[in-house]
Amino acid sequence: MCLNNLIKGKPSKSKTFKLSQSHTKSIAEAPIKFLGKILTINNSHTRKESGIQLKDKLTTAVRRIGKKPIRGEMKVWILKHYLMPATHFHLAVNPVTATTLTKLEGMIAKAIKKWLRLPQNASRALIHHPALPTSIPTLSEMYMKAKISYLSSLKSSTDETTIELKAIINQSLLETTTNLKQNKTLS
């Protein structure tokens, strides 16, 4: 019941739950952080705010990797095996605009080309093609896969509360799939 009201952006009745010796705060009292996402009574965490968080996280990390005194191939390996998987959760639970993802992909591609000493006008296919050693997935691909995976895991859940929310999950899955198809046709 509380989760259903929370997802619809409505405040739940003023119920407090006791954990050990303390009581939990209501979402009406203060925003809470749940699974990396800030939830408020009016659900004001927007795509723009999520995009800013993701941009800050990736920009800082790419800069830090770029400053390391290691070969470019190792920088790309760190990006591929540590940074990109670390963004998976953020992409799964937070909404991000396609524009933000495109800009971040450009920033990452520019850094990779610099590290590998490729010309800046080289095709991004050199970075993202699955047959090549780099084969780094684009953020747009990761976003769609993360959303579909997350929503599918919710849909197949046996939890009673999640089962009650099946209609909302089905709608979100449909919207995500539609966005995936629209993004594919645009690129």
KOLTIMI-376791 format. One record per atom (N, C-alpha, C): atom name; chain; residue in three letters; x, y, z. Coordinates in steps of 0.02 Angstrom, whole numbers, plus 50000, padded with zeros to 5 digits. Example, Ala and Ser with C-alpha at 12.3 -4.5 7.8 and 13.67 -1.06 7.14 Angstrom:
BEGIN
N | A | ALA | 50660 | 49716 | 50390
CA | A | ALA | 50615 | 49775 | 50390
C | A | ALA | 50660 | 49835 | 50390
N | A | SER | 50642 | 49888 | 50354
CA | A | SER | 50684 | 49947 | 50357
C | A | SER | 50645 | 50002 | 50394
//
This chain:
BEGIN
N | A | MET | 50041 | 49940 | 50000
CA | A | MET | 50000 | 50000 | 50000
C | A | MET | 50043 | 50063 | 50000
N | A | CYS | 50092 | 50067 | 50046
CA | A | CYS | 50136 | 50126 | 50049
C | A | CYS | 50175 | 50133 | 49984
N | A | LEU | 50202 | 50077 | 49959
CA | A | LEU | 50241 | 50079 | 49898
C | A | LEU | 50198 | 50103 | 49839
N | A | ASN | 50138 | 50078 | 49835
CA | A | ASN | 50092 | 50099 | 49782
C | A | ASN | 50080 | 50174 | 49785
N | A | ASN | 50067 | 50201 | 49844
CA | A | ASN | 50056 | 50273 | 49851
C | A | ASN | 50119 | 50312 | 49835
N | A | LEU | 50176 | 50286 | 49854
CA | A | LEU | 50239 | 50319 | 49840
C | A | LEU | 50252 | 50324 | 49765
N | A | ILE | 50241 | 50270 | 49729
CA | A | ILE | 50254 | 50270 | 49658
C | A | ILE | 50207 | 50317 | 49622
N | A | LYS | 50145 | 50322 | 49644
CA | A | LYS | 50098 | 50367 | 49612
C | A | LYS | 50110 | 50439 | 49634
N | A | GLY | 50159 | 50451 | 49678
CA | A | GLY | 50175 | 50519 | 49699
C | A | GLY | 50130 | 50546 | 49753
N | A | LYS | 50092 | 50502 | 49783
CA | A | LYS | 50047 | 50524 | 49837
C | A | LYS | 50078 | 50508 | 49904
N | A | PRO | 50065 | 50551 | 49954
CA | A | PRO | 50091 | 50535 | 50020
C | A | PRO | 50051 | 50478 | 50051
N | A | SER | 50085 | 50434 | 50086
CA | A | SER | 50050 | 50382 | 50122
C | A | SER | 50025 | 50410 | 50188
N | A | LYS | 49979 | 50375 | 50219
CA | A | LYS | 49955 | 50398 | 50283
C | A | LYS | 50013 | 50399 | 50332
N | A | SER | 50008 | 50441 | 50381
CA | A | SER | 50065 | 50450 | 50427
C | A | SER | 50074 | 50388 | 50470
N | A | LYS | 50106 | 50340 | 50442
CA | A | LYS | 50123 | 50279 | 50478
C | A | LYS | 50198 | 50281 | 50493
N | A | THR | 50217 | 50259 | 50550
CA | A | THR | 50287 | 50253 | 50565
C | A | THR | 50302 | 50180 | 50578
N | A | PHE | 50361 | 50160 | 50558
CA | A | PHE | 50382 | 50092 | 50567
C | A | PHE | 50441 | 50091 | 50615
N | A | LYS | 50441 | 50044 | 50659
CA | A | LYS | 50493 | 50041 | 50709
C | A | LYS | 50547 | 49992 | 50686
N | A | LEU | 50609 | 50016 | 50682
CA | A | LEU | 50667 | 49976 | 50666
C | A | LEU | 50713 | 49979 | 50726
N | A | SER | 50726 | 49922 | 50757
CA | A | SER | 50766 | 49920 | 50818
C | A | SER | 50735 | 49966 | 50870
N | A | GLN | 50770 | 50018 | 50889
CA | A | GLN | 50744 | 50065 | 50939
C | A | GLN | 50721 | 50131 | 50910
N | A | SER | 50727 | 50140 | 50845
CA | A | SER | 50709 | 50205 | 50815
C | A | SER | 50650 | 50197 | 50767
N | A | HIS | 50617 | 50252 | 50752
CA | A | HIS | 50561 | 50254 | 50705
C | A | HIS | 50585 | 50283 | 50639
N | A | THR | 50556 | 50258 | 50585
CA | A | THR | 50574 | 50284 | 50519
C | A | THR | 50537 | 50349 | 50506
N | A | LYS | 50566 | 50390 | 50464
CA | A | LYS | 50535 | 50454 | 50446
C | A | LYS | 50488 | 50442 | 50387
N | A | SER | 50436 | 50482 | 50384
CA | A | SER | 50390 | 50480 | 50329
C | A | SER | 50420 | 50519 | 50271
N | A | ILE | 50402 | 50500 | 50210
CA | A | ILE | 50425 | 50536 | 50151
C | A | ILE | 50397 | 50607 | 50151
N | A | ALA | 50342 | 50618 | 50187
CA | A | ALA | 50313 | 50685 | 50192
C | A | ALA | 50358 | 50731 | 50234
N | A | GLU | 50396 | 50702 | 50281
CA | A | GLU | 50440 | 50742 | 50324
C | A | GLU | 50504 | 50764 | 50288
N | A | ALA | 50534 | 50719 | 50251
CA | A | ALA | 50598 | 50734 | 50218
C | A | ALA | 50608 | 50685 | 50161
N | A | PRO | 50645 | 50706 | 50109
CA | A | PRO | 50660 | 50659 | 50054
C | A | PRO | 50702 | 50601 | 50080
N | A | ILE | 50696 | 50544 | 50047
CA | A | ILE | 50736 | 50486 | 50066
C | A | ILE | 50774 | 50462 | 50005
N | A | LYS | 50831 | 50430 | 50018
CA | A | LYS | 50870 | 50400 | 49964
C | A | LYS | 50858 | 50325 | 49966
N | A | PHE | 50835 | 50298 | 49910
CA | A | PHE | 50819 | 50227 | 49905
C | A | PHE | 50850 | 50200 | 49841
N | A | LEU | 50895 | 50152 | 49848
CA | A | LEU | 50928 | 50121 | 49790
C | A | LEU | 50958 | 50172 | 49743
N | A | GLY | 50991 | 50222 | 49771
CA | A | GLY | 51026 | 50271 | 49731
C | A | GLY | 50983 | 50327 | 49703
N | A | LYS | 50919 | 50325 | 49717
CA | A | LYS | 50873 | 50376 | 49691
C | A | LYS | 50842 | 50414 | 49749
N | A | ILE | 50838 | 50479 | 49742
CA | A | ILE | 50808 | 50520 | 49794
C | A | ILE | 50733 | 50524 | 49781
N | A | LEU | 50694 | 50503 | 49830
CA | A | LEU | 50621 | 50504 | 49824
C | A | LEU | 50593 | 50558 | 49868
N | A | THR | 50547 | 50597 | 49841
CA | A | THR | 50514 | 50650 | 49878
C | A | THR | 50439 | 50640 | 49873
N | A | ILE | 50403 | 50679 | 49912
CA | A | ILE | 50330 | 50672 | 49912
C | A | ILE | 50300 | 50690 | 49844
N | A | ASN | 50331 | 50736 | 49809
CA | A | ASN | 50305 | 50755 | 49743
C | A | ASN | 50345 | 50725 | 49686
N | A | ASN | 50390 | 50679 | 49702
CA | A | ASN | 50430 | 50643 | 49652
C | A | ASN | 50465 | 50690 | 49604
N | A | SER | 50500 | 50740 | 49631
CA | A | SER | 50530 | 50793 | 49591
C | A | SER | 50597 | 50775 | 49560
N | A | HIS | 50621 | 50714 | 49570
CA | A | HIS | 50685 | 50695 | 49541
C | A | HIS | 50674 | 50684 | 49466
N | A | THR | 50695 | 50731 | 49427
CA | A | THR | 50680 | 50731 | 49356
C | A | THR | 50735 | 50700 | 49313
N | A | ARG | 50720 | 50693 | 49250
CA | A | ARG | 50770 | 50669 | 49202
C | A | ARG | 50830 | 50716 | 49201
N | A | LYS | 50816 | 50782 | 49206
CA | A | LYS | 50870 | 50831 | 49205
C | A | LYS | 50917 | 50822 | 49264
N | A | GLU | 50889 | 50814 | 49324
CA | A | GLU | 50930 | 50804 | 49384
C | A | GLU | 50970 | 50739 | 49379
N | A | SER | 50938 | 50686 | 49354
CA | A | SER | 50973 | 50622 | 49346
C | A | SER | 51029 | 50629 | 49296
N | A | GLY | 51016 | 50666 | 49241
CA | A | GLY | 51067 | 50677 | 49191
C | A | GLY | 51127 | 50715 | 49218
N | A | ILE | 51113 | 50765 | 49260
CA | A | ILE | 51167 | 50804 | 49291
C | A | ILE | 51209 | 50760 | 49336
N | A | GLN | 51176 | 50718 | 49376
CA | A | GLN | 51213 | 50672 | 49420
C | A | GLN | 51257 | 50624 | 49379
N | A | LEU | 51229 | 50596 | 49326
CA | A | LEU | 51267 | 50549 | 49284
C | A | LEU | 51324 | 50585 | 49250
N | A | LYS | 51312 | 50645 | 49225
CA | A | LYS | 51364 | 50683 | 49191
C | A | LYS | 51422 | 50698 | 49239
N | A | ASP | 51405 | 50720 | 49300
CA | A | ASP | 51458 | 50734 | 49349
C | A | ASP | 51498 | 50672 | 49366
N | A | LYS | 51463 | 50617 | 49375
CA | A | LYS | 51496 | 50554 | 49393
C | A | LYS | 51544 | 50531 | 49337
N | A | LEU | 51519 | 50531 | 49275
CA | A | LEU | 51560 | 50507 | 49219
C | A | LEU | 51616 | 50556 | 49202
N | A | THR | 51602 | 50621 | 49202
CA | A | THR | 51653 | 50670 | 49185
C | A | THR | 51711 | 50667 | 49234
N | A | THR | 51695 | 50664 | 49298
CA | A | THR | 51747 | 50659 | 49349
C | A | THR | 51787 | 50595 | 49341
N | A | ALA | 51754 | 50540 | 49331
CA | A | ALA | 51789 | 50476 | 49324
C | A | ALA | 51833 | 50473 | 49262
N | A | VAL | 51808 | 50498 | 49205
CA | A | VAL | 51848 | 50498 | 49143
C | A | VAL | 51909 | 50543 | 49152
N | A | ARG | 51899 | 50601 | 49184
CA | A | ARG | 51957 | 50645 | 49197
C | A | ARG | 52009 | 50611 | 49240
N | A | ARG | 51986 | 50578 | 49293
CA | A | ARG | 52033 | 50543 | 49338
C | A | ARG | 52070 | 50487 | 49302
N | A | ILE | 52035 | 50450 | 49261
CA | A | ILE | 52068 | 50397 | 49222
C | A | ILE | 52119 | 50428 | 49175
N | A | GLY | 52100 | 50482 | 49142
CA | A | GLY | 52144 | 50516 | 49094
C | A | GLY | 52209 | 50542 | 49125
N | A | LYS | 52207 | 50560 | 49189
CA | A | LYS | 52266 | 50587 | 49222
C | A | LYS | 52314 | 50532 | 49247
N | A | LYS | 52293 | 50471 | 49247
CA | A | LYS | 52336 | 50416 | 49271
C | A | LYS | 52396 | 50406 | 49224
N | A | PRO | 52455 | 50395 | 49252
CA | A | PRO | 52515 | 50386 | 49210
C | A | PRO | 52521 | 50314 | 49184
N | A | ILE | 52470 | 50292 | 49147
CA | A | ILE | 52471 | 50225 | 49118
C | A | ILE | 52457 | 50231 | 49043
N | A | ARG | 52470 | 50176 | 49007
CA | A | ARG | 52459 | 50176 | 48934
C | A | ARG | 52385 | 50185 | 48918
N | A | GLY | 52370 | 50210 | 48860
CA | A | GLY | 52302 | 50222 | 48838
C | A | GLY | 52259 | 50160 | 48837
N | A | GLU | 52290 | 50103 | 48818
CA | A | GLU | 52252 | 50040 | 48815
C | A | GLU | 52226 | 50022 | 48884
N | A | MET | 52267 | 50035 | 48935
CA | A | MET | 52247 | 50019 | 49004
C | A | MET | 52191 | 50066 | 49027
N | A | LYS | 52193 | 50129 | 49005
CA | A | LYS | 52140 | 50176 | 49022
C | A | LYS | 52074 | 50153 | 48993
N | A | VAL | 52076 | 50130 | 48930
CA | A | VAL | 52015 | 50105 | 48897
C | A | VAL | 51990 | 50042 | 48933
N | A | TRP | 52036 | 49999 | 48954
CA | A | TRP | 52017 | 49938 | 48990
C | A | TRP | 51983 | 49956 | 49056
N | A | ILE | 52009 | 50004 | 49092
CA | A | ILE | 51978 | 50027 | 49155
C | A | ILE | 51909 | 50055 | 49142
N | A | LEU | 51902 | 50095 | 49090
CA | A | LEU | 51838 | 50123 | 49072
C | A | LEU | 51787 | 50068 | 49056
N | A | LYS | 51809 | 50020 | 49016
CA | A | LYS | 51764 | 49966 | 48994
C | A | LYS | 51745 | 49919 | 49051
N | A | HIS | 51792 | 49901 | 49093
CA | A | HIS | 51779 | 49849 | 49142
C | A | HIS | 51759 | 49874 | 49211
N | A | TYR | 51770 | 49937 | 49225
CA | A | TYR | 51752 | 49964 | 49291
C | A | TYR | 51701 | 50021 | 49287
N | A | LEU | 51716 | 50072 | 49247
CA | A | LEU | 51672 | 50131 | 49246
C | A | LEU | 51605 | 50116 | 49213
N | A | MET | 51606 | 50085 | 49155
CA | A | MET | 51543 | 50072 | 49120
C | A | MET | 51496 | 50026 | 49161
N | A | PRO | 51521 | 49971 | 49190
CA | A | PRO | 51476 | 49931 | 49232
C | A | PRO | 51452 | 49968 | 49294
N | A | ALA | 51492 | 50015 | 49319
CA | A | ALA | 51473 | 50053 | 49379
C | A | ALA | 51414 | 50100 | 49364
N | A | THR | 51404 | 50117 | 49302
CA | A | THR | 51348 | 50161 | 49284
C | A | THR | 51283 | 50122 | 49273
N | A | HIS | 51288 | 50056 | 49270
CA | A | HIS | 51229 | 50015 | 49256
C | A | HIS | 51172 | 50028 | 49305
N | A | PHE | 51186 | 50030 | 49369
CA | A | PHE | 51133 | 50040 | 49419
C | A | PHE | 51100 | 50108 | 49411
N | A | HIS | 51141 | 50160 | 49401
CA | A | HIS | 51114 | 50228 | 49391
C | A | HIS | 51068 | 50229 | 49330
N | A | LEU | 51089 | 50197 | 49277
CA | A | LEU | 51048 | 50195 | 49217
C | A | LEU | 50984 | 50155 | 49227
N | A | ALA | 50987 | 50104 | 49269
CA | A | ALA | 50928 | 50062 | 49280
C | A | ALA | 50874 | 50097 | 49321
N | A | VAL | 50893 | 50134 | 49372
CA | A | VAL | 50843 | 50162 | 49417
C | A | VAL | 50826 | 50235 | 49404
N | A | ASN | 50866 | 50270 | 49367
CA | A | ASN | 50854 | 50341 | 49356
C | A | ASN | 50835 | 50356 | 49283
N | A | PRO | 50789 | 50402 | 49273
CA | A | PRO | 50773 | 50422 | 49204
C | A | PRO | 50826 | 50470 | 49178
N | A | VAL | 50848 | 50461 | 49116
CA | A | VAL | 50898 | 50505 | 49086
C | A | VAL | 50876 | 50519 | 49015
N | A | THR | 50885 | 50581 | 48992
CA | A | THR | 50864 | 50599 | 48924
C | A | THR | 50912 | 50571 | 48872
N | A | ALA | 50886 | 50560 | 48812
CA | A | ALA | 50928 | 50536 | 48757
C | A | ALA | 50982 | 50587 | 48739
N | A | THR | 50965 | 50651 | 48745
CA | A | THR | 51014 | 50704 | 48731
C | A | THR | 51073 | 50700 | 48778
N | A | THR | 51060 | 50690 | 48842
CA | A | THR | 51113 | 50684 | 48891
C | A | THR | 51157 | 50624 | 48875
N | A | LEU | 51126 | 50568 | 48859
CA | A | LEU | 51165 | 50508 | 48843
C | A | LEU | 51209 | 50520 | 48781
N | A | THR | 51182 | 50554 | 48731
CA | A | THR | 51220 | 50568 | 48670
C | A | THR | 51280 | 50612 | 48685
N | A | LYS | 51270 | 50664 | 48726
CA | A | LYS | 51325 | 50709 | 48744
C | A | LYS | 51379 | 50672 | 48783
N | A | LEU | 51358 | 50629 | 48829
CA | A | LEU | 51407 | 50591 | 48869
C | A | LEU | 51444 | 50541 | 48825
N | A | GLU | 51410 | 50510 | 48777
CA | A | GLU | 51443 | 50464 | 48731
C | A | GLU | 51497 | 50501 | 48691
N | A | GLY | 51482 | 50562 | 48671
CA | A | GLY | 51532 | 50603 | 48635
C | A | GLY | 51593 | 50618 | 48678
N | A | MET | 51581 | 50635 | 48741
CA | A | MET | 51636 | 50650 | 48787
C | A | MET | 51680 | 50588 | 48798
N | A | ILE | 51647 | 50531 | 48806
CA | A | ILE | 51685 | 50468 | 48817
C | A | ILE | 51723 | 50450 | 48753
N | A | ALA | 51692 | 50456 | 48695
CA | A | ALA | 51725 | 50440 | 48632
C | A | ALA | 51786 | 50485 | 48621
N | A | LYS | 51779 | 50548 | 48637
CA | A | LYS | 51835 | 50595 | 48629
C | A | LYS | 51894 | 50575 | 48674
N | A | ALA | 51879 | 50556 | 48736
CA | A | ALA | 51932 | 50535 | 48782
C | A | ALA | 51966 | 50471 | 48757
N | A | ILE | 51927 | 50423 | 48734
CA | A | ILE | 51955 | 50360 | 48709
C | A | ILE | 52000 | 50372 | 48649
N | A | LYS | 51977 | 50414 | 48603
CA | A | LYS | 52018 | 50430 | 48544
C | A | LYS | 52084 | 50463 | 48564
N | A | LYS | 52081 | 50505 | 48614
CA | A | LYS | 52142 | 50538 | 48639
C | A | LYS | 52189 | 50487 | 48670
N | A | TRP | 52162 | 50443 | 48712
CA | A | TRP | 52203 | 50393 | 48746
C | A | TRP | 52235 | 50344 | 48696
N | A | LEU | 52198 | 50327 | 48644
CA | A | LEU | 52224 | 50279 | 48594
C | A | LEU | 52260 | 50314 | 48536
N | A | ARG | 52265 | 50380 | 48541
CA | A | ARG | 52298 | 50421 | 48490
C | A | ARG | 52267 | 50411 | 48421
N | A | LEU | 52201 | 50409 | 48420
CA | A | LEU | 52164 | 50405 | 48357
C | A | LEU | 52146 | 50477 | 48337
N | A | PRO | 52138 | 50489 | 48272
CA | A | PRO | 52116 | 50556 | 48252
C | A | PRO | 52045 | 50569 | 48279
N | A | GLN | 52031 | 50630 | 48297
CA | A | GLN | 51966 | 50647 | 48326
C | A | GLN | 51909 | 50637 | 48276
N | A | ASN | 51924 | 50638 | 48211
CA | A | ASN | 51872 | 50628 | 48162
C | A | ASN | 51863 | 50553 | 48144
N | A | ALA | 51897 | 50509 | 48180
CA | A | ALA | 51890 | 50437 | 48168
C | A | ALA | 51819 | 50415 | 48187
N | A | SER | 51794 | 50366 | 48153
CA | A | SER | 51726 | 50342 | 48165
C | A | SER | 51719 | 50311 | 48235
N | A | ARG | 51662 | 50321 | 48265
CA | A | ARG | 51649 | 50291 | 48331
C | A | ARG | 51642 | 50215 | 48325
N | A | ALA | 51635 | 50189 | 48265
CA | A | ALA | 51631 | 50117 | 48255
C | A | ALA | 51695 | 50083 | 48279
N | A | LEU | 51751 | 50119 | 48277
CA | A | LEU | 51814 | 50091 | 48302
C | A | LEU | 51811 | 50078 | 48377
N | A | ILE | 51768 | 50113 | 48412
CA | A | ILE | 51762 | 50106 | 48484
C | A | ILE | 51708 | 50057 | 48503
N | A | HIS | 51652 | 50059 | 48466
CA | A | HIS | 51593 | 50021 | 48487
C | A | HIS | 51581 | 49956 | 48450
N | A | HIS | 51617 | 49942 | 48396
CA | A | HIS | 51604 | 49881 | 48357
C | A | HIS | 51620 | 49819 | 48398
N | A | PRO | 51574 | 49771 | 48402
CA | A | PRO | 51584 | 49713 | 48445
C | A | PRO | 51642 | 49667 | 48424
N | A | ALA | 51663 | 49670 | 48361
CA | A | ALA | 51716 | 49626 | 48338
C | A | ALA | 51786 | 49653 | 48355
N | A | LEU | 51790 | 49715 | 48377
CA | A | LEU | 51855 | 49746 | 48393
C | A | LEU | 51871 | 49738 | 48468
N | A | PRO | 51934 | 49741 | 48485
CA | A | PRO | 51953 | 49732 | 48556
C | A | PRO | 51923 | 49783 | 48604
N | A | THR | 51913 | 49845 | 48581
CA | A | THR | 51885 | 49895 | 48625
C | A | THR | 51811 | 49879 | 48640
N | A | SER | 51771 | 49871 | 48589
CA | A | SER | 51700 | 49853 | 48593
C | A | SER | 51664 | 49878 | 48656
N | A | ILE | 51667 | 49943 | 48667
CA | A | ILE | 51634 | 49972 | 48725
C | A | ILE | 51562 | 49988 | 48705
N | A | PRO | 51513 | 49965 | 48743
CA | A | PRO | 51443 | 49980 | 48724
C | A | PRO | 51429 | 50055 | 48733
N | A | THR | 51382 | 50080 | 48692
CA | A | THR | 51363 | 50150 | 48700
C | A | THR | 51319 | 50157 | 48762
N | A | LEU | 51317 | 50217 | 48790
CA | A | LEU | 51274 | 50229 | 48848
C | A | LEU | 51201 | 50218 | 48831
N | A | SER | 51181 | 50235 | 48770
CA | A | SER | 51111 | 50225 | 48749
C | A | SER | 51094 | 50151 | 48750
N | A | GLU | 51139 | 50109 | 48726
CA | A | GLU | 51127 | 50036 | 48728
C | A | GLU | 51123 | 50013 | 48801
N | A | MET | 51170 | 50036 | 48841
CA | A | MET | 51171 | 50016 | 48911
C | A | MET | 51107 | 50039 | 48947
N | A | TYR | 51084 | 50099 | 48931
CA | A | TYR | 51024 | 50126 | 48963
C | A | TYR | 50963 | 50082 | 48947
N | A | MET | 50954 | 50066 | 48884
CA | A | MET | 50896 | 50026 | 48865
C | A | MET | 50901 | 49955 | 48895
N | A | LYS | 50959 | 49925 | 48893
CA | A | LYS | 50968 | 49858 | 48921
C | A | LYS | 50957 | 49859 | 48997
N | A | ALA | 50983 | 49911 | 49030
CA | A | ALA | 50975 | 49915 | 49103
C | A | ALA | 50901 | 49925 | 49121
N | A | LYS | 50866 | 49968 | 49085
CA | A | LYS | 50795 | 49979 | 49099
C | A | LYS | 50753 | 49916 | 49088
N | A | ILE | 50765 | 49884 | 49032
CA | A | ILE | 50726 | 49824 | 49016
C | A | ILE | 50742 | 49768 | 49066
N | A | SER | 50805 | 49760 | 49083
CA | A | SER | 50825 | 49710 | 49132
C | A | SER | 50793 | 49723 | 49200
N | A | TYR | 50796 | 49786 | 49221
CA | A | TYR | 50768 | 49806 | 49286
C | A | TYR | 50692 | 49795 | 49288
N | A | LEU | 50658 | 49818 | 49236
CA | A | LEU | 50586 | 49811 | 49234
C | A | LEU | 50565 | 49738 | 49227
N | A | SER | 50604 | 49699 | 49189
CA | A | SER | 50588 | 49628 | 49182
C | A | SER | 50597 | 49591 | 49248
N | A | SER | 50648 | 49609 | 49286
CA | A | SER | 50657 | 49576 | 49351
C | A | SER | 50601 | 49594 | 49398
N | A | LEU | 50576 | 49655 | 49394
CA | A | LEU | 50518 | 49674 | 49435
C | A | LEU | 50456 | 49636 | 49413
N | A | LYS | 50448 | 49630 | 49348
CA | A | LYS | 50389 | 49596 | 49321
C | A | LYS | 50386 | 49523 | 49340
N | A | SER | 50444 | 49490 | 49342
CA | A | SER | 50445 | 49419 | 49358
C | A | SER | 50452 | 49406 | 49433
N | A | SER | 50449 | 49458 | 49473
CA | A | SER | 50455 | 49451 | 49546
C | A | SER | 50395 | 49415 | 49575
N | A | THR | 50407 | 49379 | 49630
CA | A | THR | 50353 | 49345 | 49665
C | A | THR | 50331 | 49383 | 49728
N | A | ASP | 50360 | 49442 | 49738
CA | A | ASP | 50343 | 49483 | 49795
C | A | ASP | 50271 | 49509 | 49787
N | A | GLU | 50231 | 49506 | 49840
CA | A | GLU | 50161 | 49526 | 49837
C | A | GLU | 50151 | 49599 | 49817
N | A | THR | 50192 | 49643 | 49844
CA | A | THR | 50186 | 49714 | 49828
C | A | THR | 50202 | 49726 | 49755
N | A | THR | 50252 | 49693 | 49730
CA | A | THR | 50271 | 49700 | 49660
C | A | THR | 50216 | 49673 | 49614
N | A | ILE | 50185 | 49619 | 49634
CA | A | ILE | 50130 | 49590 | 49594
C | A | ILE | 50073 | 49640 | 49588
N | A | GLU | 50059 | 49677 | 49643
CA | A | GLU | 50006 | 49727 | 49641
C | A | GLU | 50021 | 49783 | 49592
N | A | LEU | 50085 | 49795 | 49580
CA | A | LEU | 50106 | 49849 | 49536
C | A | LEU | 50118 | 49827 | 49464
N | A | LYS | 50094 | 49768 | 49447
CA | A | LYS | 50108 | 49740 | 49381
C | A | LYS | 50086 | 49786 | 49324
N | A | ALA | 50030 | 49819 | 49331
CA | A | ALA | 50006 | 49864 | 49278
C | A | ALA | 50055 | 49922 | 49267
N | A | ILE | 50081 | 49950 | 49322
CA | A | ILE | 50129 | 50005 | 49316
C | A | ILE | 50194 | 49980 | 49284
N | A | ILE | 50216 | 49921 | 49303
CA | A | ILE | 50277 | 49892 | 49275
C | A | ILE | 50268 | 49879 | 49201
N | A | ASN | 50210 | 49850 | 49182
CA | A | ASN | 50197 | 49837 | 49111
C | A | ASN | 50197 | 49901 | 49070
N | A | GLN | 50168 | 49954 | 49097
CA | A | GLN | 50167 | 50019 | 49062
C | A | GLN | 50238 | 50046 | 49054
N | A | SER | 50278 | 50042 | 49107
CA | A | SER | 50348 | 50066 | 49103
C | A | SER | 50388 | 50026 | 49053
N | A | LEU | 50378 | 49961 | 49052
CA | A | LEU | 50414 | 49918 | 49004
C | A | LEU | 50394 | 49935 | 48933
N | A | LEU | 50330 | 49948 | 48922
CA | A | LEU | 50306 | 49967 | 48856
C | A | LEU | 50336 | 50033 | 48834
N | A | GLU | 50338 | 50083 | 48879
CA | A | GLU | 50367 | 50148 | 48863
C | A | GLU | 50442 | 50142 | 48848
N | A | THR | 50478 | 50102 | 48887
CA | A | THR | 50550 | 50093 | 48877
C | A | THR | 50563 | 50060 | 48809
N | A | THR | 50524 | 50009 | 48792
CA | A | THR | 50532 | 49975 | 48728
C | A | THR | 50517 | 50023 | 48671
N | A | THR | 50465 | 50063 | 48678
CA | A | THR | 50448 | 50113 | 48626
C | A | THR | 50505 | 50163 | 48617
N | A | ASN | 50533 | 50188 | 48673
CA | A | ASN | 50589 | 50234 | 48669
C | A | ASN | 50649 | 50203 | 48636
N | A | LEU | 50662 | 50139 | 48650
CA | A | LEU | 50718 | 50103 | 48619
C | A | LEU | 50709 | 50102 | 48544
N | A | LYS | 50649 | 50086 | 48521
CA | A | LYS | 50636 | 50083 | 48449
C | A | LYS | 50642 | 50152 | 48417
N | A | GLN | 50619 | 50204 | 48451
CA | A | GLN | 50624 | 50272 | 48424
C | A | GLN | 50697 | 50294 | 48420
N | A | ASN | 50737 | 50278 | 48472
CA | A | ASN | 50808 | 50297 | 48471
C | A | ASN | 50845 | 50260 | 48416
N | A | LYS | 50828 | 50197 | 48403
CA | A | LYS | 50860 | 50159 | 48350
C | A | LYS | 50846 | 50190 | 48282
N | A | THR | 50784 | 50213 | 48271
CA | A | THR | 50767 | 50242 | 48206
C | A | THR | 50799 | 50310 | 48197
N | A | LEU | 50811 | 50347 | 48252
CA | A | LEU | 50842 | 50413 | 48247
C | A | LEU | 50916 | 50408 | 48233
N | A | SER | 50950 | 50355 | 48256
CA | A | SER | 51022 | 50349 | 48246
C | A | SER | 51039 | 50309 | 48186
//
